[in-house]
Amino acid sequence: MTTTSVSKGCFVFKPSAKKKKKTLSLEDHFTNGCEGADNSEIRFKLCQDLWHKIRADTEVLQDELNRKILDSLLDFTRKCSSTRQHSDWASQMRASEIPTAALVLGVNVPDHDMTFQSLSELLQQSVTPHVASVQAKECGALKHLMKRVLERLMDTVVTVDDEEEEETEQTSTQLHKSVHCSLSTLCDWYNAKTMKSKTGTPGKKRSSPVRDDPQQPPVVIIFKDLEAFNPKVLQDFILICSRYVERLPLMFIFGIATSPSTIQHMLPHSVSSLLCIELFQSLSCTQHLATVIDKLILTPQFPFKLNGKVMQVLMSIFLYHDFSVRNFIKGVQLALLEHFHSQPLSVLCCKKKEALLNVMQLSHHDLESIRHLLSFRRYVEKQEPQEQLNLFRDDTHLKEVCQKLIKDLRKYHKNYYPVLRCLHTLTSSLPRYPLGKQVRELHLICLEKNVWENEDYQTAMKLLKMLAKDELIASLQRCVEILQPVKSKKMKKALVELEELLAKFKQLDTVAAETLPCVEDCITSPVKNLQKKTDLFQLQKTLLEMNESRRAKKLSPFEVLRNEALEFIDGLVKSHLSPPESQTLNEVCYYSSSATVRRHLNATPRTSIQAALSSPYYYLQNESLKTEDGTVSNAAPDICIAYKLHLECGRLINLYDWLEAYATVVSAAEGNNPDSDNVRKVEEVKHARFIQAVSELEFLGFIKSTKQKTDHVARLTWGGC
């Protein structure tokens, strides 16, 4: 549908009678290509319900973690607003100073949006309705910053001087009337708003001034990413605002990712002196992540689990890339979706009662999948021959056994996490942290293999045998607090034994050590002999006697009890901290494809670009581009031909030779004779195409210009594709 009219106008084309393409729902996307499509609908519902529960719990947790810093900011805004409205404004700050909160959030930039969103909502609910948030990418110039602030505060269209002519042509189609971009306009609007609120409730008299006067709420402007703002734009904006601070109760909140000294680097003293700055420090991202892992991963509440390799990938991305808790949770979401999409037996990854019911609904194909699981094969090998035959032939018997195994897996998780926390409580304060400082580090060790076979575990147990009485009792008391809320028979039994050990420790003060004088005499007698004049043989004999006496020394009651307590802890560890892979049917709950998670979350764009340039057929699906491995068709796009030719060059590439090779390949593709006149006419077109291809390669980072030779470029890649 085209028109040949040369004049501007509006043309109406009736929609075609073709049927609209049906949009796929989330469930359709999930079931397409899903492994085991028989129960895909059930798995999709389980995945959705589980993710909604995880997301709701993490949002509540993040609100709790940010509550302290947000409450402090709310108190600051209320205090500044109240101070301005009363007579003590001049005594606390100069009339031209703008109250400013410097909020240091850390380098986890992806998490900042959530914090600022919560802050804006709380400010609008309890302090002021006039809140505007701006980002550096939308405020490249002062006029843009002013426009964004006014538009978000006044909820109207704002025109800048050089846009007035364009805006006046469109006023007939605008829903809101446009206003001029200046703080005078904002002052007039604010005065009109406050006067309307004062006169809007006639008949009510104010008996006394209120500390938080709702009639004159502050105007809060939030700068989300202070470091990214143009310093000149920020300086000019602050200077302008300082001239209106007596007419307009302005207040700034600076979002800082690096250090508070950023304000001093960006603003000269003449500008920063116009701000009354108060510093606020948020919770560090590592502490935030530790709390999220403790409540989200290290709990039997959620049946879905991550194995050691997947957990290590997510932790590596967090520690070495972005420090973003939000991205970590997105990684968990990706693993959750992949697990339910690729594992047909994930239909059992749900609550206990629901899982037991789903076991009875398994088809014969699903039961065959269970029989092929590695953990189930290990379980079958330990059974009697007749039981092995029943498990492989009788589907009904297999379902009953699977119900028992699902219950055992739930019991394993109920006992695993309390014992893990007890071991971390005992070892987290040891020198050099042999089993890690964070509980997640100990969890990763336990996921890999039997933790008691680790050399670091042996080192930790030796250090625990040197703990003083007060330290050991305090650690055991914390273990009691960990085990108390656990509803498990084995943990209740362990709790009783641990309380008995603590009672024995408390009784030690009243028990006298009867063997101490004898031991002291045994030790001091050789020492007295050392004081006499003796020869080398006598000295050696005396030292041997001292060594034997030390070996024969009896352990004190505290040392005996300490060894008993550590043996008890060691028994708990060996009973309940075996790796999840040793549990039967662990594949139902544990996601193990770390390569998939790494490919989606930690992509390598250069590898993908090189693969596309080397094999354009797989991306364009054009039969003319299909060639043998390692070669590129002469009909391929120009950038593919130029890329392939540049792989044959050394570190420096001669542009003229590169152009000649490119022209030869393209001419062969077009079937032209290089000596004909037509080839000479299109030479300029080929030259332009070559320049464009080279420019694209330079933009992608494969080559760069060099000063060593004027007609050469430097290659930035090594080897082939």
Secondary structure as UniProt FT lines:
FT   HELIX           26..31
FT   TURN            32..33
FT   HELIX           37..39
FT   HELIX           40..85
FT   TURN            87..88
FT   HELIX           89..92
FT   TURN            95..96
FT   STRAND          98..104
FT   HELIX           109..111
FT   HELIX           112..126
FT   STRAND          131..134
FT   HELIX           136..138
FT   HELIX           142..154
FT   STRAND          158..159
FT   HELIX           161..163
FT   HELIX           164..169
FT   HELIX           171..173
FT   STRAND          179..180
FT   HELIX           183..199
FT   TURN            202..203
FT   TURN            214..215
FT   STRAND          219..223
FT   HELIX           226..228
FT   HELIX           231..242
FT   TURN            245..247
FT   STRAND          250..256
FT   TURN            260..261
FT   HELIX           262..266
FT   HELIX           269..272
FT   TURN            273..274
FT   STRAND          275..281
FT   HELIX           285..296
FT   TURN            300..301
FT   STRAND          305..306
FT   HELIX           308..317
FT   HELIX           318..322
FT   HELIX           325..342
FT   HELIX           344..348
FT   HELIX           352..360
FT   HELIX           364..371
FT   HELIX           374..381
FT   HELIX           385..393
FT   HELIX           395..427
FT   TURN            428..429
FT   TURN            431..432
FT   TURN            434..435
FT   HELIX           439..448
FT   HELIX           451..453
FT   HELIX           455..464
FT   TURN            465..466
FT   HELIX           469..483
FT   TURN            484..485
FT   HELIX           489..507
FT   HELIX           508..510
FT   TURN            514..515
FT   HELIX           516..531
FT   HELIX           536..551
FT   HELIX           557..576
FT   HELIX           580..582
FT   TURN            584..585
FT   HELIX           586..588
FT   STRAND          590..591
FT   HELIX           594..601
FT   HELIX           605..614
FT   HELIX           617..620
FT   HELIX           623..625
FT   TURN            629..630
FT   TURN            634..635
FT   HELIX           638..646
FT   TURN            647..648
FT   STRAND          652..654
FT   HELIX           655..670
FT   TURN            674..675
FT   HELIX           677..681
FT   HELIX           683..700
FT   STRAND          703..705
FT   TURN            710..711
FT   STRAND          712..715
//
